Amino acid sequence: MFIFGVVGVAFVLISIVWVHNECQVISRNIDFQMTDLSTHENDLSFLESQVKTLSSPNRIKRIAQLQFGLYQPVPEALVILLDDK
């Protein structure tokens, strides 16, 4: 009976140590994932700002004029001729 008690207590202590170690590993993994998340959020913010900069109408107009020789046409005047016959 004494042996079963010693084995039982040893099992409980080993289980407690194992759970404690698993908690530490999980805690380190969470810290790593939080750092990784922060890095990705920063990258996303940078890329969103790049999209806004690169897709601005003034930039597109400037590139169209300088690189492709395009221009913005002036509005055409509408001429209405009335025949009095």
C-alpha positions as CSV (number, residue, x, y, z in Angstrom):
1,M,0.0,0.0,0.0
2,F,2.9,2.3,0.8
3,I,4.4,1.7,-2.7
4,F,1.1,2.8,-4.3
5,G,1.1,6.0,-2.3
6,V,4.7,6.8,-3.2
7,V,4.0,6.0,-6.9
8,G,0.8,8.1,-6.8
9,V,2.6,11.1,-5.2
10,A,5.4,10.8,-7.7
11,F,3.0,10.7,-10.6
12,V,1.2,13.8,-9.3
13,L,4.5,15.7,-8.8
14,I,5.7,14.7,-12.3
15,S,2.4,15.7,-13.7
16,I,2.6,19.1,-12.0
17,V,6.2,19.7,-13.4
18,W,5.1,18.6,-16.9
19,V,2.1,21.0,-16.8
20,H,4.3,23.8,-15.6
21,N,6.8,23.2,-18.4
22,E,4.0,23.1,-21.0
23,C,2.6,26.4,-19.7
24,Q,6.1,28.0,-20.1
25,V,6.4,26.7,-23.6
26,I,2.9,27.9,-24.5
27,S,3.7,31.3,-23.0
28,R,6.9,31.6,-25.1
29,N,4.9,30.6,-28.2
30,I,2.3,33.3,-27.4
31,D,5.0,35.9,-27.0
32,F,6.5,34.9,-30.3
33,Q,3.1,35.0,-32.1
34,M,2.3,38.4,-30.6
35,T,5.7,39.7,-31.9
36,D,5.0,38.2,-35.3
37,L,1.5,39.7,-35.3
38,S,2.9,43.1,-34.5
39,T,5.4,42.8,-37.4
40,H,2.6,41.8,-39.8
41,E,0.4,44.7,-38.7
42,N,3.2,47.2,-39.3
43,D,3.8,45.7,-42.7
44,L,0.1,45.9,-43.5
45,S,0.0,49.6,-42.5
46,F,3.0,50.3,-44.7
47,L,1.5,48.6,-47.6
48,E,-1.9,50.3,-47.2
49,S,-0.1,53.7,-47.2
50,Q,1.8,52.6,-50.3
51,V,-1.5,51.8,-52.0
52,K,-2.9,55.2,-51.2
53,T,0.2,56.9,-52.4
54,L,0.5,54.9,-55.6
55,S,-3.2,55.2,-56.5
56,S,-3.6,58.9,-56.0
57,P,-5.2,60.7,-58.9
58,N,-2.4,63.3,-59.1
59,R,0.3,60.6,-59.4
60,I,-1.6,58.7,-62.0
61,K,-2.2,61.9,-64.0
62,R,1.5,62.9,-63.8
63,I,2.7,59.4,-65.0
64,A,0.1,59.4,-67.8
65,Q,1.4,62.8,-69.0
66,L,5.2,62.2,-68.6
67,Q,5.6,58.5,-69.5
68,F,2.8,58.0,-72.0
69,G,2.2,61.4,-73.4
70,L,-1.4,61.4,-72.5
71,Y,-3.3,64.6,-71.7
72,Q,-6.6,65.5,-70.3
73,P,-8.9,66.7,-73.1
74,V,-10.6,70.0,-72.8
75,P,-14.4,69.8,-72.8
76,E,-15.8,70.1,-76.3
77,A,-18.1,73.0,-77.1
78,L,-21.5,71.9,-78.3
79,V,-22.6,73.8,-81.3
80,I,-26.3,73.7,-82.2
81,L,-27.2,74.9,-85.6
82,L,-30.8,75.8,-86.2
83,D,-32.1,76.0,-89.7
84,D,-34.8,78.6,-90.1
85,K,-36.4,77.2,-93.3
